Amino acid sequence: MESKKKIPTNTITRDIRTLAEPTGNIYESVVILAKRANQIAIAEKKELMKKLEDFRNDRDTMDEVFENKEQIEISKYYERQPKPDLVAIAEFEAGELVYRKAK
C-alpha cells in the first residue's frame, strides 16, 4: 500500500468530539473507522501475501526454513507502515471516507 500522505506511525491523543462531528455520534464514527481499518488490513494482507508467494517453496518444511533477504526486507517494509486504524482515522479526519446510514 503506497502512502502518499503523512500518517503518524504511532498513536496520538485525539479529541473524541472532533471524531464525532461528521456523524454526530461517536459510536457511529467508531464503527465507520473500524470497518475502514478492516478493509485496509485485508488489502494490505492480500498485497503482502501476493509478494511473498514468489518465495514459497513446496518442499519447505518447518525444519527447513530458508531465510531470503528480499523476503525479510518486504516483511520489514510492511511492519514499518502505519497501522490500518491510523490510516482510517487520517482518511476520516480529511473527509476522504464515504459512508451512509442503512435504511
PDB file as gemmi writes it, atoms N, CA and C in Angstrom:
CRYST1    1.000    1.000    1.000  90.00  90.00  90.00 P 1                      
ATOM      1  N   MET A   1       0.846  -1.169   0.000  1.00  0.00           N  
ATOM      2  CA  MET A   1       0.000   0.000   0.000  1.00  0.00           C  
ATOM      3  C   MET A   1       0.889   1.227   0.000  1.00  0.00           C  
ATOM      4  N   GLU A   2       0.720   2.074  -0.946  1.00  0.00           N  
ATOM      5  CA  GLU A   2       1.527   3.276  -1.054  1.00  0.00           C  
ATOM      6  C   GLU A   2       0.892   4.385  -0.220  1.00  0.00           C  
ATOM      7  N   SER A   3       1.678   4.958   0.638  1.00  0.00           N  
ATOM      8  CA  SER A   3       1.192   6.033   1.499  1.00  0.00           C  
ATOM      9  C   SER A   3       1.669   7.365   0.937  1.00  0.00           C  
ATOM     10  N   LYS A   4       0.757   8.151   0.369  1.00  0.00           N  
ATOM     11  CA  LYS A   4       1.113   9.427  -0.242  1.00  0.00           C  
ATOM     12  C   LYS A   4       1.084  10.556   0.761  1.00  0.00           C  
ATOM     13  N   LYS A   5       0.287  10.425   1.800  1.00  0.00           N  
ATOM     14  CA  LYS A   5       0.194  11.490   2.791  1.00  0.00           C  
ATOM     15  C   LYS A   5       0.924  11.067   4.060  1.00  0.00           C  
ATOM     16  N   LYS A   6       1.262  12.048   4.858  1.00  0.00           N  
ATOM     17  CA  LYS A   6       1.993  11.789   6.092  1.00  0.00           C  
ATOM     18  C   LYS A   6       1.032  11.313   7.173  1.00  0.00           C  
ATOM     19  N   ILE A   7       1.150  10.058   7.519  1.00  0.00           N  
ATOM     20  CA  ILE A   7       0.317   9.462   8.562  1.00  0.00           C  
ATOM     21  C   ILE A   7       1.248   9.043   9.690  1.00  0.00           C  
ATOM     22  N   PRO A   8       0.942   9.438  10.916  1.00  0.00           N  
ATOM     23  CA  PRO A   8       1.825   9.064  12.027  1.00  0.00           C  
ATOM     24  C   PRO A   8       1.851   7.545  12.210  1.00  0.00           C  
ATOM     25  N   THR A   9       3.010   7.023  12.583  1.00  0.00           N  
ATOM     26  CA  THR A   9       3.135   5.579  12.791  1.00  0.00           C  
ATOM     27  C   THR A   9       2.911   5.200  14.249  1.00  0.00           C  
ATOM     28  N   ASN A  10       2.675   6.187  15.088  1.00  0.00           N  
ATOM     29  CA  ASN A  10       2.385   5.892  16.490  1.00  0.00           C  
ATOM     30  C   ASN A  10       1.043   6.507  16.877  1.00  0.00           C  
ATOM     31  N   THR A  11       0.521   6.086  17.969  1.00  0.00           N  
ATOM     32  CA  THR A  11      -0.780   6.550  18.433  1.00  0.00           C  
ATOM     33  C   THR A  11      -0.656   7.955  19.021  1.00  0.00           C  
ATOM     34  N   ILE A  12      -1.627   8.793  18.685  1.00  0.00           N  
ATOM     35  CA  ILE A  12      -1.658  10.137  19.254  1.00  0.00           C  
ATOM     36  C   ILE A  12      -3.018  10.348  19.916  1.00  0.00           C  
ATOM     37  N   THR A  13      -3.060  11.244  20.877  1.00  0.00           N  
ATOM     38  CA  THR A  13      -4.308  11.547  21.576  1.00  0.00           C  
ATOM     39  C   THR A  13      -5.193  12.395  20.674  1.00  0.00           C  
ATOM     40  N   ARG A  14      -6.465  12.031  20.601  1.00  0.00           N  
ATOM     41  CA  ARG A  14      -7.410  12.771  19.767  1.00  0.00           C  
ATOM     42  C   ARG A  14      -8.613  13.180  20.612  1.00  0.00           C  
ATOM     43  N   ASP A  15      -9.211  14.270  20.226  1.00  0.00           N  
ATOM     44  CA  ASP A  15     -10.417  14.748  20.893  1.00  0.00           C  
ATOM     45  C   ASP A  15     -11.604  14.002  20.280  1.00  0.00           C  
ATOM     46  N   ILE A  16     -12.354  13.279  21.097  1.00  0.00           N  
ATOM     47  CA  ILE A  16     -13.452  12.477  20.548  1.00  0.00           C  
ATOM     48  C   ILE A  16     -14.568  13.346  19.979  1.00  0.00           C  
ATOM     49  N   ARG A  17     -14.651  14.585  20.423  1.00  0.00           N  
ATOM     50  CA  ARG A  17     -15.678  15.472  19.861  1.00  0.00           C  
ATOM     51  C   ARG A  17     -15.420  15.744  18.383  1.00  0.00           C  
ATOM     52  N   THR A  18     -14.143  15.872  18.005  1.00  0.00           N  
ATOM     53  CA  THR A  18     -13.840  16.110  16.590  1.00  0.00           C  
ATOM     54  C   THR A  18     -14.096  14.862  15.756  1.00  0.00           C  
ATOM     55  N   LEU A  19     -13.902  13.683  16.348  1.00  0.00           N  
ATOM     56  CA  LEU A  19     -14.218  12.444  15.634  1.00  0.00           C  
ATOM     57  C   LEU A  19     -15.722  12.255  15.493  1.00  0.00           C  
ATOM     58  N   ALA A  20     -16.482  12.756  16.448  1.00  0.00           N  
ATOM     59  CA  ALA A  20     -17.932  12.592  16.419  1.00  0.00           C  
ATOM     60  C   ALA A  20     -18.624  13.617  15.531  1.00  0.00           C  
ATOM     61  N   GLU A  21     -17.960  14.715  15.207  1.00  0.00           N  
ATOM     62  CA  GLU A  21     -18.594  15.795  14.432  1.00  0.00           C  
ATOM     63  C   GLU A  21     -19.195  15.335  13.100  1.00  0.00           C  
ATOM     64  N   PRO A  22     -18.495  14.610  12.255  1.00  0.00           N  
ATOM     65  CA  PRO A  22     -19.069  14.267  10.941  1.00  0.00           C  
ATOM     66  C   PRO A  22     -20.357  13.447  11.018  1.00  0.00           C  
ATOM     67  N   THR A  23     -20.458  12.577  12.018  1.00  0.00           N  
ATOM     68  CA  THR A  23     -21.637  11.719  12.117  1.00  0.00           C  
ATOM     69  C   THR A  23     -22.624  12.205  13.172  1.00  0.00           C  
ATOM     70  N   GLY A  24     -22.144  12.984  14.126  1.00  0.00           N  
ATOM     71  CA  GLY A  24     -22.994  13.426  15.217  1.00  0.00           C  
ATOM     72  C   GLY A  24     -23.045  12.439  16.361  1.00  0.00           C  
ATOM     73  N   ASN A  25     -22.321  11.338  16.241  1.00  0.00           N  
ATOM     74  CA  ASN A  25     -22.354  10.288  17.256  1.00  0.00           C  
ATOM     75  C   ASN A  25     -20.996   9.593  17.256  1.00  0.00           C  
ATOM     76  N   ILE A  26     -20.336   9.540  18.395  1.00  0.00           N  
ATOM     77  CA  ILE A  26     -19.011   8.933  18.469  1.00  0.00           C  
ATOM     78  C   ILE A  26     -19.061   7.442  18.136  1.00  0.00           C  
ATOM     79  N   TYR A  27     -20.146   6.776  18.501  1.00  0.00           N  
ATOM     80  CA  TYR A  27     -20.247   5.340  18.250  1.00  0.00           C  
ATOM     81  C   TYR A  27     -20.360   5.049  16.754  1.00  0.00           C  
ATOM     82  N   GLU A  28     -21.096   5.870  16.039  1.00  0.00           N  
ATOM     83  CA  GLU A  28     -21.175   5.703  14.582  1.00  0.00           C  
ATOM     84  C   GLU A  28     -19.814   5.949  13.943  1.00  0.00           C  
ATOM     85  N   SER A  29     -19.110   6.951  14.428  1.00  0.00           N  
ATOM     86  CA  SER A  29     -17.773   7.241  13.909  1.00  0.00           C  
ATOM     87  C   SER A  29     -16.830   6.061  14.148  1.00  0.00           C  
ATOM     88  N   VAL A  30     -16.895   5.483  15.331  1.00  0.00           N  
ATOM     89  CA  VAL A  30     -16.028   4.354  15.660  1.00  0.00           C  
ATOM     90  C   VAL A  30     -16.342   3.151  14.766  1.00  0.00           C  
ATOM     91  N   VAL A  31     -17.607   2.902  14.501  1.00  0.00           N  
ATOM     92  CA  VAL A  31     -17.982   1.792  13.620  1.00  0.00           C  
ATOM     93  C   VAL A  31     -17.447   2.027  12.208  1.00  0.00           C  
ATOM     94  N   ILE A  32     -17.574   3.254  11.725  1.00  0.00           N  
ATOM     95  CA  ILE A  32     -17.065   3.589  10.394  1.00  0.00           C  
ATOM     96  C   ILE A  32     -15.555   3.387  10.352  1.00  0.00           C  
ATOM     97  N   LEU A  33     -14.855   3.858  11.372  1.00  0.00           N  
ATOM     98  CA  LEU A  33     -13.410   3.706  11.430  1.00  0.00           C  
ATOM     99  C   LEU A  33     -12.999   2.243  11.505  1.00  0.00           C  
ATOM    100  N   ALA A  34     -13.716   1.458  12.287  1.00  0.00           N  
ATOM    101  CA  ALA A  34     -13.387   0.038  12.420  1.00  0.00           C  
ATOM    102  C   ALA A  34     -13.573  -0.699  11.099  1.00  0.00           C  
ATOM    103  N   LYS A  35     -14.657  -0.406  10.404  1.00  0.00           N  
ATOM    104  CA  LYS A  35     -14.902  -1.070   9.121  1.00  0.00           C  
ATOM    105  C   LYS A  35     -13.846  -0.682   8.092  1.00  0.00           C  
ATOM    106  N   ARG A  36     -13.474   0.599   8.052  1.00  0.00           N  
ATOM    107  CA  ARG A  36     -12.454   1.042   7.097  1.00  0.00           C  
ATOM    108  C   ARG A  36     -11.095   0.449   7.444  1.00  0.00           C  
ATOM    109  N   ALA A  37     -10.747   0.404   8.729  1.00  0.00           N  
ATOM    110  CA  ALA A  37      -9.473  -0.187   9.142  1.00  0.00           C  
ATOM    111  C   ALA A  37      -9.414  -1.661   8.752  1.00  0.00           C  
ATOM    112  N   ASN A  38     -10.531  -2.349   8.873  1.00  0.00           N  
ATOM    113  CA  ASN A  38     -10.593  -3.760   8.476  1.00  0.00           C  
ATOM    114  C   ASN A  38     -10.374  -3.902   6.966  1.00  0.00           C  
ATOM    115  N   GLN A  39     -10.984  -3.025   6.178  1.00  0.00           N  
ATOM    116  CA  GLN A  39     -10.783  -3.054   4.724  1.00  0.00           C  
ATOM    117  C   GLN A  39      -9.308  -2.840   4.376  1.00  0.00           C  
ATOM    118  N   ILE A  40      -8.674  -1.882   5.031  1.00  0.00           N  
ATOM    119  CA  ILE A  40      -7.267  -1.585   4.773  1.00  0.00           C  
ATOM    120  C   ILE A  40      -6.397  -2.776   5.158  1.00  0.00           C  
ATOM    121  N   ALA A  41      -6.662  -3.370   6.315  1.00  0.00           N  
ATOM    122  CA  ALA A  41      -5.871  -4.508   6.777  1.00  0.00           C  
ATOM    123  C   ALA A  41      -5.982  -5.694   5.816  1.00  0.00           C  
ATOM    124  N   ILE A  42      -7.183  -5.948   5.326  1.00  0.00           N  
ATOM    125  CA  ILE A  42      -7.375  -7.055   4.387  1.00  0.00           C  
ATOM    126  C   ILE A  42      -6.628  -6.787   3.081  1.00  0.00           C  
ATOM    127  N   ALA A  43      -6.693  -5.556   2.597  1.00  0.00           N  
ATOM    128  CA  ALA A  43      -5.989  -5.197   1.359  1.00  0.00           C  
ATOM    129  C   ALA A  43      -4.478  -5.329   1.533  1.00  0.00           C  
ATOM    130  N   GLU A  44      -3.953  -4.875   2.665  1.00  0.00           N  
ATOM    131  CA  GLU A  44      -2.523  -4.990   2.921  1.00  0.00           C  
ATOM    132  C   GLU A  44      -2.095  -6.452   3.022  1.00  0.00           C  
ATOM    133  N   LYS A  45      -2.920  -7.266   3.668  1.00  0.00           N  
ATOM    134  CA  LYS A  45      -2.581  -8.680   3.823  1.00  0.00           C  
ATOM    135  C   LYS A  45      -2.551  -9.375   2.464  1.00  0.00           C  
ATOM    136  N   LYS A  46      -3.526  -9.076   1.610  1.00  0.00           N  
ATOM    137  CA  LYS A  46      -3.545  -9.663   0.271  1.00  0.00           C  
ATOM    138  C   LYS A  46      -2.308  -9.252  -0.520  1.00  0.00           C  
ATOM    139  N   GLU A  47      -1.961  -7.970  -0.424  1.00  0.00           N  
ATOM    140  CA  GLU A  47      -0.795  -7.449  -1.144  1.00  0.00           C  
ATOM    141  C   GLU A  47       0.492  -8.124  -0.649  1.00  0.00           C  
ATOM    142  N   LEU A  48       0.635  -8.263   0.665  1.00  0.00           N  
ATOM    143  CA  LEU A  48       1.812  -8.908   1.238  1.00  0.00           C  
ATOM    144  C   LEU A  48       1.882 -10.372   0.836  1.00  0.00           C  
ATOM    145  N   MET A  49       0.770 -11.071   0.921  1.00  0.00           N  
ATOM    146  CA  MET A  49       0.756 -12.492   0.556  1.00  0.00           C  
ATOM    147  C   MET A  49       1.102 -12.695  -0.921  1.00  0.00           C  
ATOM    148  N   LYS A  50       0.641 -11.784  -1.757  1.00  0.00           N  
ATOM    149  CA  LYS A  50       0.952 -11.868  -3.187  1.00  0.00           C  
ATOM    150  C   LYS A  50       2.450 -11.713  -3.412  1.00  0.00           C  
ATOM    151  N   LYS A  51       3.075 -10.769  -2.700  1.00  0.00           N  
ATOM    152  CA  LYS A  51       4.515 -10.560  -2.836  1.00  0.00           C  
ATOM    153  C   LYS A  51       5.312 -11.723  -2.260  1.00  0.00           C  
ATOM    154  N   LEU A  52       4.849 -12.280  -1.151  1.00  0.00           N  
ATOM    155  CA  LEU A  52       5.574 -13.381  -0.516  1.00  0.00           C  
ATOM    156  C   LEU A  52       5.347 -14.717  -1.216  1.00  0.00           C  
ATOM    157  N   GLU A  53       4.336 -14.787  -2.061  1.00  0.00           N  
ATOM    158  CA  GLU A  53       4.036 -16.017  -2.803  1.00  0.00           C  
ATOM    159  C   GLU A  53       5.227 -16.441  -3.665  1.00  0.00           C  
ATOM    160  N   ASP A  54       5.970 -15.464  -4.174  1.00  0.00           N  
ATOM    161  CA  ASP A  54       7.130 -15.764  -5.007  1.00  0.00           C  
ATOM    162  C   ASP A  54       8.198 -16.546  -4.251  1.00  0.00           C  
ATOM    163  N   PHE A  55       8.225 -16.391  -2.943  1.00  0.00           N  
ATOM    164  CA  PHE A  55       9.253 -17.040  -2.136  1.00  0.00           C  
ATOM    165  C   PHE A  55       8.823 -18.401  -1.593  1.00  0.00           C  
ATOM    166  N   ARG A  56       7.580 -18.747  -1.786  1.00  0.00           N  
ATOM    167  CA  ARG A  56       7.061 -20.001  -1.243  1.00  0.00           C  
ATOM    168  C   ARG A  56       7.632 -21.172  -2.028  1.00  0.00           C  
ATOM    169  N   ASN A  57       8.030 -22.170  -1.298  1.00  0.00           N  
ATOM    170  CA  ASN A  57       8.587 -23.374  -1.899  1.00  0.00           C  
ATOM    171  C   ASN A  57       7.820 -24.567  -1.348  1.00  0.00           C  
ATOM    172  N   ASP A  58       7.345 -25.428  -2.219  1.00  0.00           N  
ATOM    173  CA  ASP A  58       6.544 -26.576  -1.787  1.00  0.00           C  
ATOM    174  C   ASP A  58       7.352 -27.563  -0.947  1.00  0.00           C  
ATOM    175  N   ARG A  59       8.655 -27.553  -1.093  1.00  0.00           N  
ATOM    176  CA  ARG A  59       9.478 -28.519  -0.368  1.00  0.00           C  
ATOM    177  C   ARG A  59       9.832 -28.057   1.029  1.00  0.00           C  
ATOM    178  N   ASP A  60       9.575 -26.809   1.348  1.00  0.00           N  
ATOM    179  CA  ASP A  60       9.923 -26.297   2.677  1.00  0.00           C  
ATOM    180  C   ASP A  60       9.098 -26.982   3.752  1.00  0.00           C  
ATOM    181  N   THR A  61       9.761 -27.311   4.829  1.00  0.00           N  
ATOM    182  CA  THR A  61       9.078 -27.858   5.996  1.00  0.00           C  
ATOM    183  C   THR A  61       9.385 -26.949   7.175  1.00  0.00           C  
ATOM    184  N   MET A  62       8.829 -27.257   8.291  1.00  0.00           N  
ATOM    185  CA  MET A  62       9.071 -26.452   9.475  1.00  0.00           C  
ATOM    186  C   MET A  62      10.559 -26.504   9.858  1.00  0.00           C  
ATOM    187  N   ASP A  63      11.219 -27.612   9.587  1.00  0.00           N  
ATOM    188  CA  ASP A  63      12.628 -27.749   9.934  1.00  0.00           C  
ATOM    189  C   ASP A  63      13.539 -27.045   8.940  1.00  0.00           C  
ATOM    190  N   GLU A  64      13.083 -26.913   7.699  1.00  0.00           N  
ATOM    191  CA  GLU A  64      13.906 -26.322   6.646  1.00  0.00           C  
ATOM    192  C   GLU A  64      13.367 -24.948   6.260  1.00  0.00           C  
ATOM    193  N   VAL A  65      13.710 -23.955   7.023  1.00  0.00           N  
ATOM    194  CA  VAL A  65      13.261 -22.603   6.716  1.00  0.00           C  
ATOM    195  C   VAL A  65      14.443 -21.860   6.101  1.00  0.00           C  
ATOM    196  N   PHE A  66      14.273 -21.456   4.864  1.00  0.00           N  
ATOM    197  CA  PHE A  66      15.318 -20.753   4.142  1.00  0.00           C  
ATOM    198  C   PHE A  66      15.071 -19.267   4.274  1.00  0.00           C  
ATOM    199  N   GLU A  67      16.019 -18.552   4.856  1.00  0.00           N  
ATOM    200  CA  GLU A  67      15.854 -17.119   5.046  1.00  0.00           C  
ATOM    201  C   GLU A  67      16.322 -16.384   3.799  1.00  0.00           C  
ATOM    202  N   ASN A  68      15.418 -15.701   3.178  1.00  0.00           N  
ATOM    203  CA  ASN A  68      15.713 -14.942   1.986  1.00  0.00           C  
ATOM    204  C   ASN A  68      15.758 -13.470   2.358  1.00  0.00           C  
ATOM    205  N   LYS A  69      16.831 -12.804   1.980  1.00  0.00           N  
ATOM    206  CA  LYS A  69      16.999 -11.403   2.357  1.00  0.00           C  
ATOM    207  C   LYS A  69      15.899 -10.518   1.771  1.00  0.00           C  
ATOM    208  N   GLU A  70      15.489 -10.766   0.538  1.00  0.00           N  
ATOM    209  CA  GLU A  70      14.417  -9.976  -0.081  1.00  0.00           C  
ATOM    210  C   GLU A  70      13.100 -10.154   0.667  1.00  0.00           C  
ATOM    211  N   GLN A  71      12.825 -11.375   1.066  1.00  0.00           N  
ATOM    212  CA  GLN A  71      11.602 -11.675   1.800  1.00  0.00           C  
ATOM    213  C   GLN A  71      11.587 -10.939   3.137  1.00  0.00           C  
ATOM    214  N   ILE A  72      12.721 -10.897   3.797  1.00  0.00           N  
ATOM    215  CA  ILE A  72      12.818 -10.206   5.079  1.00  0.00           C  
ATOM    216  C   ILE A  72      12.615  -8.711   4.884  1.00  0.00           C  
ATOM    217  N   GLU A  73      13.183  -8.144   3.822  1.00  0.00           N  
ATOM    218  CA  GLU A  73      13.021  -6.721   3.542  1.00  0.00           C  
ATOM    219  C   GLU A  73      11.565  -6.361   3.250  1.00  0.00           C  
ATOM    220  N   ILE A  74      10.876  -7.215   2.509  1.00  0.00           N  
ATOM    221  CA  ILE A  74       9.459  -6.977   2.219  1.00  0.00           C  
ATOM    222  C   ILE A  74       8.654  -6.984   3.515  1.00  0.00           C  
ATOM    223  N   SER A  75       8.920  -7.954   4.373  1.00  0.00           N  
ATOM    224  CA  SER A  75       8.206  -8.042   5.644  1.00  0.00           C  
ATOM    225  C   SER A  75       8.486  -6.826   6.525  1.00  0.00           C  
ATOM    226  N   LYS A  76       9.730  -6.381   6.566  1.00  0.00           N  
ATOM    227  CA  LYS A  76      10.078  -5.208   7.370  1.00  0.00           C  
ATOM    228  C   LYS A  76       9.403  -3.954   6.829  1.00  0.00           C  
ATOM    229  N   TYR A  77       9.291  -3.855   5.499  1.00  0.00           N  
ATOM    230  CA  TYR A  77       8.627  -2.709   4.896  1.00  0.00           C  
ATOM    231  C   TYR A  77       7.184  -2.612   5.395  1.00  0.00           C  
ATOM    232  N   TYR A  78       6.478  -3.744   5.406  1.00  0.00           N  
ATOM    233  CA  TYR A  78       5.081  -3.732   5.860  1.00  0.00           C  
ATOM    234  C   TYR A  78       4.966  -3.493   7.354  1.00  0.00           C  
ATOM    235  N   GLU A  79       5.958  -3.906   8.114  1.00  0.00           N  
ATOM    236  CA  GLU A  79       5.932  -3.648   9.552  1.00  0.00           C  
ATOM    237  C   GLU A  79       6.099  -2.166   9.854  1.00  0.00           C  
ATOM    238  N   ARG A  80       6.822  -1.438   8.995  1.00  0.00           N  
ATOM    239  CA  ARG A  80       7.053  -0.006   9.211  1.00  0.00           C  
ATOM    240  C   ARG A  80       5.882   0.855   8.756  1.00  0.00           C  
ATOM    241  N   GLN A  81       4.959   0.295   8.014  1.00  0.00           N  
ATOM    242  CA  GLN A  81       3.820   1.063   7.513  1.00  0.00           C  
ATOM    243  C   GLN A  81       2.898   1.449   8.665  1.00  0.00           C  
ATOM    244  N   PRO A  82       2.168   2.571   8.522  1.00  0.00           N  
ATOM    245  CA  PRO A  82       1.211   2.944   9.569  1.00  0.00           C  
ATOM    246  C   PRO A  82       0.133   1.866   9.721  1.00  0.00           C  
ATOM    247  N   LYS A  83      -0.310   1.692  10.913  1.00  0.00           N  
ATOM    248  CA  LYS A  83      -1.338   0.684  11.183  1.00  0.00           C  
ATOM    249  C   LYS A  83      -2.650   1.087  10.506  1.00  0.00           C  
ATOM    250  N   PRO A  84      -3.453   0.089  10.122  1.00  0.00           N  
ATOM    251  CA  PRO A  84      -4.709   0.371   9.417  1.00  0.00           C  
ATOM    252  C   PRO A  84      -5.644   1.320  10.154  1.00  0.00           C  
ATOM    253  N   ASP A  85      -5.697   1.235  11.479  1.00  0.00           N  
ATOM    254  CA  ASP A  85      -6.588   2.130  12.212  1.00  0.00           C  
ATOM    255  C   ASP A  85      -6.118   3.581  12.133  1.00  0.00           C  
ATOM    256  N   LEU A  86      -4.806   3.812  12.098  1.00  0.00           N  
ATOM    257  CA  LEU A  86      -4.295   5.169  11.968  1.00  0.00           C  
ATOM    258  C   LEU A  86      -4.566   5.729  10.575  1.00  0.00           C  
ATOM    259  N   VAL A  87      -4.480   4.881   9.566  1.00  0.00           N  
ATOM    260  CA  VAL A  87      -4.789   5.304   8.200  1.00  0.00           C  
ATOM    261  C   VAL A  87      -6.272   5.652   8.099  1.00  0.00           C  
ATOM    262  N   ALA A  88      -7.127   4.813   8.692  1.00  0.00           N  
ATOM    263  CA  ALA A  88      -8.572   5.059   8.657  1.00  0.00           C  
ATOM    264  C   ALA A  88      -8.919   6.378   9.348  1.00  0.00           C  
ATOM    265  N   ILE A  89      -8.300   6.653  10.477  1.00  0.00           N  
ATOM    266  CA  ILE A  89      -8.574   7.905  11.190  1.00  0.00           C  
ATOM    267  C   ILE A  89      -8.125   9.095  10.358  1.00  0.00           C  
ATOM    268  N   ALA A  90      -6.959   8.992   9.726  1.00  0.00           N  
ATOM    269  CA  ALA A  90      -6.460  10.096   8.897  1.00  0.00           C  
ATOM    270  C   ALA A  90      -7.402  10.347   7.715  1.00  0.00           C  
ATOM    271  N   GLU A  91      -7.894   9.289   7.097  1.00  0.00           N  
ATOM    272  CA  GLU A  91      -8.846   9.437   5.988  1.00  0.00           C  
ATOM    273  C   GLU A  91     -10.149  10.066   6.474  1.00  0.00           C  
ATOM    274  N   PHE A  92     -10.611   9.636   7.628  1.00  0.00           N  
ATOM    275  CA  PHE A  92     -11.861  10.146   8.195  1.00  0.00           C  
ATOM    276  C   PHE A  92     -11.735  11.629   8.522  1.00  0.00           C  
ATOM    277  N   GLU A  93     -10.626  12.014   9.142  1.00  0.00           N  
ATOM    278  CA  GLU A  93     -10.417  13.416   9.503  1.00  0.00           C  
ATOM    279  C   GLU A  93     -10.268  14.303   8.271  1.00  0.00           C  
ATOM    280  N   ALA A  94      -9.736  13.738   7.184  1.00  0.00           N  
ATOM    281  CA  ALA A  94      -9.552  14.511   5.955  1.00  0.00           C  
ATOM    282  C   ALA A  94     -10.816  14.545   5.105  1.00  0.00           C  
ATOM    283  N   GLY A  95     -11.862  13.827   5.535  1.00  0.00           N  
ATOM    284  CA  GLY A  95     -13.116  13.807   4.797  1.00  0.00           C  
ATOM    285  C   GLY A  95     -13.068  12.955   3.536  1.00  0.00           C  
ATOM    286  N   GLU A  96     -12.162  11.981   3.504  1.00  0.00           N  
ATOM    287  CA  GLU A  96     -11.988  11.127   2.335  1.00  0.00           C  
ATOM    288  C   GLU A  96     -12.875   9.881   2.346  1.00  0.00           C  
ATOM    289  N   LEU A  97     -13.530   9.613   3.470  1.00  0.00           N  
ATOM    290  CA  LEU A  97     -14.367   8.420   3.562  1.00  0.00           C  
ATOM    291  C   LEU A  97     -15.808   8.746   3.166  1.00  0.00           C  
ATOM    292  N   VAL A  98     -16.381   7.855   2.388  1.00  0.00           N  
ATOM    293  CA  VAL A  98     -17.790   7.989   2.023  1.00  0.00           C  
ATOM    294  C   VAL A  98     -18.548   6.910   2.784  1.00  0.00           C  
ATOM    295  N   TYR A  99     -19.583   7.318   3.492  1.00  0.00           N  
ATOM    296  CA  TYR A  99     -20.378   6.382   4.269  1.00  0.00           C  
ATOM    297  C   TYR A  99     -21.840   6.821   4.215  1.00  0.00           C  
ATOM    298  N   ARG A 100     -22.713   5.871   4.486  1.00  0.00           N  
ATOM    299  CA  ARG A 100     -24.142   6.206   4.513  1.00  0.00           C  
ATOM    300  C   ARG A 100     -24.811   5.314   5.549  1.00  0.00           C  
ATOM    301  N   LYS A 101     -25.932   5.784   6.045  1.00  0.00           N  
ATOM    302  CA  LYS A 101     -26.692   5.004   7.021  1.00  0.00           C  
ATOM    303  C   LYS A 101     -27.601   4.046   6.279  1.00  0.00           C  
ATOM    304  N   ALA A 102     -27.712   2.845   6.806  1.00  0.00           N  
ATOM    305  CA  ALA A 102     -28.635   1.867   6.244  1.00  0.00           C  
ATOM    306  C   ALA A 102     -30.051   2.263   6.627  1.00  0.00           C  
ATOM    307  N   LYS A 103     -30.965   2.076   5.691  1.00  0.00           N  
ATOM    308  CA  LYS A 103     -32.348   2.453   5.955  1.00  0.00           C  
ATOM    309  C   LYS A 103     -33.163   1.284   6.410  1.00  0.00           C  
TER     310      LYS A 103                                                      
END                                                                             
